[in-house]
Amino acid sequence: MTEERLMIYTDGSSYSGPRTGGVGIRYVSVDRNGNEVIEDVELPGFKGATNNQMELYACVEGLRETIRCRDLSSVSTIEIYTDSMYVADNYRTAMFEWSGNRWRNRKGRPILNAELWKDLIKLIRKSPRRVNINWIKGHAKDKHNRAVDKLAKKSAKNPLNAPLTVVGVRRKKTKKSTEIGSVEMRGQKIRIRILTTEYLSIQKVFKFKYEVISKFSKYYGNVDEIFCSEVMREGHHYEVLFNKNTPNPRVLRILRELER
């Protein structure tokens, strides 16, 4: 029997106000007569999901169902197609670097969506057939990519699942946009207002988005992200001590909570 590739087209989508996310999955194979066999999968969406989470989740679910339910005896390779460079550019790094470094990058910064990356890498290693993840230009002429884009948007408009991660949110008061690395870590004491809180369970650390409220700081009004082993509540003001490592920003100590 001639061995064939099994192609899995995936896509993720995310809407704001309120934020919802969805996934699209399409299986494509070729029958004995050389005709394409297409199977679309419709899944419910998720409340509060980001686009990157949905792009990853689509790959995870597409591969999970392939291993669980499909006869792969005549399949030579499993080819996953995604228009997410976030997935295509990082899955090998996740497999060979992040997974062996406690899901942190070379600078020690925690990797976001580590639970989903961990699931994807586990499935790739478990698969009885070689798995390749290929980038395909989004919204191009490829009919399968267009199809999963529609499926993902439909999924996001009907969110039934609870959030993949719980994120507490408060509106920022500054007019500045979030800019990662805009606040240098110089070991300084500084006053901040917490905008979002998210617990990264794999690394056992909290990720915060914050705005600087120290009026005499050159970073006043900047919005950035930082990590801390202690919890701070969104909407609350704190005086904290930063570390000296901008690529891996940390709150070393929460000095005190400030009255608002």
N, C-alpha and C positions, 0 to 999 in steps of 0.2 A: 504493500500500500504506500502511495506517495505521501511523504510528510509535508504538511502545510503549516503556514504561520497562522496563529490566531491573533487577530488585531482587536485591540480594545481602545476605542476612542472615548476620551473623558473630557469633562469641562466642569468648572465651578463658577458660580455667580453669586454676587452679593448686592443687596439693595440697602440703602440707608433710610432712616426716618419712618418707622423703626427699622433697625438693621435686621435683615433676614438673609439667609444663604441657601443655595440649592446646588444640586449636582445633576449632571447628565452623563449617561453611560451607554455606549453602543458597541455590541460585539459584531465583528465582521469576519466571516470565514468564506471558503470557496468549496462548493460541493464537487462531486465526481465529474460533473458535466462542465465545470469551469464557471459556474454561476455564483455570484455573490449571495451569501446567506446573511441576512441582517436581523439582529435582535436588539431592540431598544429596551432599556430598563428605566422605569419611572419610579423615583424615590421621593419621599417627603423631604422638605427642607428643614432648616434649623434656625431657631431664633438666635439673634446676636452673633451670627457667624461672619467671619471675614472671608474675603475672596481667596486668600492663600489657604485658609483652612479647608474651604470647599474644593479647591483644586487638588489638594492632598487627599481629602476624604474620597473623592471620586476615584482616584487611582487605587486607594486601599480597598474600597468596596468592589470595584471592578475585578481586581486580582483575587480578593477573598472568595467571591462567588465562582470565579473560574476554577480555583483549586478545590472548592467544596463540591461543586455540582457538575462539572463538565468532564467528559471523556477526552483525555488528552493523549490517547495512545497514538493517534496519527498526527499529532502536533509537534513540530520541531522547535519552534520558539514562540514565546508570547510577546507581542509587540504592543506596548502601550503608547498611544499618541495623545499629547497634551499641548495646548497652546500656552501653558504656564512655564516661563523660563525659571521661575522660582523652584518648580519641581524638577524640570529637566536638567538644570545646571547644578543642582545640589544633591541629587539622590546618591550619587557615588561618594560624595563627601560625607553624607550622612552614614553611609554603609561602612566606609573605611576610616573615617576620622572621628566624627561626632559621637558615634556609638561607643567608641573606645575611650572617649574623653569625657565621660559622664554628661554627655549632651551639652557640651560647651565648645565654643570655637577656640582657635589657637590663642586668642587674647584672654580667654577665660569667661567671656560673655555668654550667659545662658542662651541656648537655641530656643527660639519660639516654636510652638506647635510640636514639641518634642514627642508627645504621646502619639501623634499621627505619624511622624517620621519613624518612630520605633515600630509601630504597627506595619508600615510599608516595608521596612527593611526585613522584619521578621517574615513577612509573606514572600518576599523575593527569595530569601534563603530557603524557605520551606517549599517553594514551587518545584514540582518534578521536571519542569522545563525551564530553560534559560529565559530570563525576563529582561527585555530592553525597554527603556523609556526614551521616547523620541519627541523632540519639539517640532510642532507644526504651527505655522503662522496662523494666528487667529483671524476669523472673519475673512478668510481667503476663499478660493474657489472650490476647496475641498468640500464635497457634499456631506461627508460624515462629520467634519468639524462643525459645519453649520447646524447639523441636526442636533448634536450634543449641546451646542450653545442654546438652542431653543428649549431643549429638555431641562437644562440647568436653570434657565430663567423661569420656566413653568414651575419647577420644584421650589424655587425661592419665593414664589408668590403664594405658596400654600404651606407655610412652615408648621409642622405638627410636632417636631422633636424639640426637646429642651436644649438649651445652649450646650455646645461642646465644652466650653469653659465659661465660668461665671465671672463677669467683669462688672464691677461697680463703677458708675460714671457720674461725673458732675460737669456742668458746662464751664469752659474757661472764661475768665474775665478779660484777659488780654486779647488784642486783635491779632497777635502774631500766630502763625501756623506752627505746628509741631515740626521741629528740625532736630533730628538725631545728631548728637555731638555738639550742639550749639552752646552748651554749658560745659566749660572745661572743668575737669576734676583737678583741683589744686590743693586739696586738703583743707578747704575753707569751711568756715561756719557760714550757713546761709539759711534764709527763710523761704519756705516753699508752701504752695497750696496743692494738695493732691487732687488730681482730676480723674484718674482711673486706677483701680486696683485689680490685679489678677494674680492668682496663686499658680505658680508653675510646679506641679506636683512631682514631676520627674526630678527636677533639681532642688526641690524643697526650698524655694525662694519666692518672694513676692516681686512682681514687676509693677512699677508705678509710672504713670504719666503725670507730670507736675508742671506748674508754672512758678517762676521765681518771683517772690513778692518783696524781697529786700530792695527798698527803693534806691539805695545808694550803690547797689551792685551794677556793674556794667552788663550783667545778664538780666537785668530787671525786665520782666514781661516775657522772657524766653520760655518756650515750652519744649521739654525734652523728656527722655525716659531714663529711669534708674532702677536698680535692684536693691533689695534689702531683706535680711532674714526676719525682721520684725514687721508686723502689720501696721500700716497707717490707714486711716479712714478717708475715703473720698470726700472732698468738700472741707476737710479740716486743714488747719495751718500748723506747720511745725518748724522749729529751728533744728537743723541737723548738721552733722559733720560729714563732708564728702571724703572720698578717698583721693588718690593721686594718679588715677589710671582712667583717662577719658575713654579708651576703647572698651573698658569694662567698668562702667560707672556703678559705684556702690555708695549707699549710706552706711557709714561705719558706726555711727551712733545717732539715735534720736535724743537730742539734748532736752527738748521740752515741747509740749504742745502749747500753741499760742491761742489766746482768746481772739475770737473773730469779731 
